[in-house]
Amino acid sequence: MKIPGDDVIQLGHGSGGDLTNRLVREVFQHTFDNPILDELLDAAVLEVGGSRLAFTTDSFVVDPIFFPGGDIGKIAVCGTVNDLAVSGAEPLFLSAGFIIEEGFPIPDLRRIVRSMREAAERAGVRVVTGDTKVVGRGNADKVFINTAGIGVIPGGRRLSPRCMEPGDVVLVSGTMGDHGLAILAQREGLSFSTPVESDCAPLNRITAAVLEAGGDGVRCMRDPTRGGLATTLNELAGQSGRGILVKEELIPVRREVRGACEMLGIDPLYLANEGKLIAVVAPEKAEMVLKVMKSLPEGREAVEIGEVLSSDEGLVLLETELGATRILTMLEGEPLPRIC
């Protein structure tokens, strides 16, 4: 099926925003149509021999491959672990496939692989299989990495946007936009009075704590990567059929990130994050879950930012600092290419 309004792939199709969603729906989901895929979760949930497994895959094409706070290897492991973790699984095993451009320095490859090992050790997972391909000069940009991950989901646990109910509380584990701005600054040679680092980190410890504290009151979790907070909230609203209201003044953004975004004309709510968590929880569980999030280093800046509505189905509304309310749309186009 033809992608509406498009005849060729554009960079925006990889942004994680509206173009990406259209590409997924009109090409991939339409062709591979099946009940597991149609859930469109961060990881597929599989029933195998009486066990429930989470299975996910991702590809990483970061530019630059080394950046403040991480590198393409660290983000490859953390990104895959996080997709499993927000699906309610205990991440266990990863694969790693490399596409390497001819002429790429082996010391840089060793650095990337060591970074992957360190991230895997921190997350408590193992890289157990992989593949390597080398392509000619100019047929790739340095190195691309594909990972897949498998985890186990405890019996009785079900996380899905379809579980969201009016009155549920929306929590985030920390500041928004750090990774996207760190990549932009490194790529463009920008410097700020206060350096900005990527938030790249595994989330499986904080997701486990959230699930232990909230139990079946945890409706769903997501990591707001490509397209940022705004796009991920739109995905949750669309999949749940519920409206979501968030308050601008409550959304945590570092002062230096906000200042740089204002200077560059970028909205931090659309910048990628690689170590932050969105959790939608029942109101009676919100206080306990927030307390637990704040008790961990990766969640010490956690806050409540909004709630699920009984009206405005599929829309995300932003209450501005001036008291007005506007629709917060999904990312359109590609403001910051190759951030993950």
N, C-alpha and C positions, 0 to 999 in steps of 0.2 A: 504494500500500500504506500502511496506517495505521502511524504511528510507534508502536512498542510503548509502551503506558501513557500516551500523550499525545494530546490532541485539538486543542490549539492550540500555537502557537509561544511559547516562553518565552525569557527572556533567556539562560538556561542553554544553549539551543541554539546560541548564538554564542560559547560559552566556549572552544571548542577541545577540550573534554573528552569525557566519555562521551556526553552528550546530543548534542553535535555529531557525533560518530562514528556514532551511531544514525541521526541525521537524514540524513547523507550516504549511509549504506548503504541505509536503508529507503525513502528517497524518490528521491534523485538517482542513486545508482549503480544501483539497481534499475530505474529508468526509462531511463537513458541507456546501459545496459549495453553495453560494448565492451571489447576487450582492452587498449586504451591507457588508458582511464579506470580499469579494474580494477586497474592497478598501484598507484594511489593514492599516487603520488609527489608531491613538491612542485612538479614541473613535468612535463608530458607529454613523452615522447620520441617524436619524429616522424621517419619516414624520408621525405625529400623529394628527388627527383632525385639520389640517390646521396649526399646529405648527411644528417646526423643533427642535428635541431634540438630544442631544449628550448623549450617554450611554457608560460607560466604566466599567471594572472590573480589579482588580489586587490582587495578593497575596504577602505577605511579610514574609520572612523567615530569617531576618537579624541575623547575628552572628558576634559580640555580640549584644544583644538586647538593651543595653545602650552604647552610644558612645559619644565622644565630639561633641557637636552641636545638639544632638537629641537622639532619641530612636525609637524603632520599631513602637510605636504609632504615633509619629509625622510624620515619613516617610510614614506611611500608609495613613494618611489624605492628606499630601502634594502631594504624588505621584498620588493619584486619582484626586485631584483637578487640578493638572497640566496637566494630560491627557485630561481633559475636556477643560481647558483653551487654550491649544495650538491647539485645534480643533475649536476655535473660539466661544466657548460657555461661558455663564455665569454660573458657577457651583452653584448648589442649594442644592442638597440633597445627602447624603451618607448612605450606609449601612455598618455595621461592623460585621463580623463573626470571632469568636475566636475558635481556636483549642488549648486546654491547656493541658499540660502534668500533670499527677497526681504528686502532691508534689510541684508544682510551688507556690512560696510564694504569698499570697494574697496582702501584701503590695506592691510587685513589679507590680502586676496586677493593683492595684489602681493607681500607678504612671504612668503606660502606658495609662490607660483610661483618667486620668487627662491631660496628654500630648496631647491626641487626641482631648479632649475638647478645649484646648487652641489653637491648630492648626486650628481647625474648626472655632473657634471664629475669629481668625486672618484672615482666608480666607473668612469669611462671609457665611459659609455653616452650615447645621445642619445634625447631624447623627440621622436618623429617624426610622431605623429598624436594626435588627441584629439577631445573633444566637450564641450560645455557645455550644461547645462540649468538653468533657474531655476524654482523652485517657490514657491508662495505662503507667506506668513508662517505658521509653525506646521506646515508640511508637511515640514520637514526641520529639523535642528538645526545651523544655521550653514552647514557645508559638508561634503559627503562626496566622497571621491575614489576612483575605480576606475582601476587600472593593469593593463596586460598587458605581458609582456616576452618577447622572443625572444633565444635564444642558440644558439651552435654547439657541438656536442659532438664532440671529436676521435674519429676512427675507432678502434675497438677498446676504447673506454672504456665500462664498464658499472658503474653504482653502483646497488645495490638492497639492502634489508634481506634479501632472499632469498639474497644472497651471504654472509651472516654465517655463521661457523663457530665451534664450541666452542673456547675459548681466545683468541679475538679480544679485543683490548683496547679499552676505551671511554675516549676522551679528550674533555675539554671545553676550550675556548679561554680561559675566564675565569670570573669570578664570576657567580653566578646571582641573578636577582630584581631587578636594578637598575632595569630599565624599569618593571616593574609597581609597585614601591614609589614610584618618582618620580611616576608618574601619580596614584597614590592620594594621595600627600602634596599634590600640586598641587591636586587636585580638592577635597580636604577641608580645605585650609588648614593642614596639619600642618607643623611645622618641627622639625628635629633639630639637635643640636649640630654634627654634620658633615653638610652638605647632600648629598642623594642625587640624582644625575643619571641620565637615561636613557642606556643604552649604545648607542643607535641609531647604526648604522654599516654601511657596505657590507662584505661578507665576501669579495668575489671575489678580492682579493689573497691572503688567507690560504688560501682553498680551492685556488687555483692552486698555492701553495707546498706544501700538503699532498699534492696529487696528484703533483707533481713528485718529492717526496721518497719517497712511499709507493708510487707506481706502481700495479700491479694488486693490491697488498696493502691498498689502501684499499677497504673493502667498501661503505661508505655514509657519507653525511654528512647532517646535519639541522640546522636552526636552531630552537632550542626557544622558539617564540614563545608563542601562546595556550596556556594549560595548563602552561607551564613545562617544566622538565627531566623531572619525573615523568611527565607525559602523553606527551611525545615518546618517552621510553624505552619506555613501554607500547606505543606505536604500532610502534616498531621490533621489540619482542618479538613482538607479535601478527602482524606481517607476515612476520617471519622464521621463526616457529614455534620460536624458541629462548628459553631463559631468559636473564636478565641479572642479574648481582649487582653492586651498587654499594655502596661503603663511605661511610657518612655523614661520617666524619671527614676524608675526602679531598675532598669536594665543596666548592669554594670559594664562600663567601658573605661579603660584606663585613661587618665588625663592626657598622657602623651599620644595615645592612639586617637582619641577624640580630636585633639589639636591638629595632628597630622592629617586626619581625614577632612577636617574643615578646610585646611590649606589646599588639599589636593582635590576637593570636590567629590569625596567618596563617602558613602553612608556606611558606618561600621557594622550596621545590622546585616549587611550583605557580604561582609568579609568572612573568609573561612576560619574555622577553629579546628584544632587537631588534638585537643585535650580537654574538651568541655562537654558537659552533659546537660540535656534537657530531660526532666522527669515530670510526667503528669500523674498526679496522685490524688486520691480521695481527700476531701477537706479534713476529715477527722484524723488522717495520717500525716498531714503536711507538716505540722510542727515537729513531730518526732523525726521525720525523714530529713527535714532541713537541719535539725540539730546534729544528726549523724553525719550529714554531708560536711558541715562546718568543722566537725571534729577531725577530719582528715586533711592533710596538706593540699591535696588536689581539689578540695571543696571548701577551703576556708573562706572564700569570698562568695559562697552560695547565697542566693536570695530568691524570694518569691517575686515573680514579675507579672503574674496575671491569672486569668481563670478561663474555664470553658463556659461558653454561653448556651442558653437554651434556644436562642434565636440566631439569626445571621449565619445560616448553615454554610459551611465551607469557606467562610471569610475570616481573615485575621484583621482585627481592628487595633489601631495604635492610639492610645490616649496620650496626646502630646503634653509637654510641660506647661503649655498655655491653657490646657483644659479642653482643647478641641479634640475631636476624634476623626481619624482618617483611615482609609483602607490601606493596610500594609500588604503590598503585592509580592508575588514571587519574583526572583531576579530575572531580568530580561537582558539578553545580550551577554557580553563577556568583558566585564571591566578589568579583570585581572587574570590573564591566562596562565595556565600551568602552575597552580599553587599546590597540587597534590598528585 
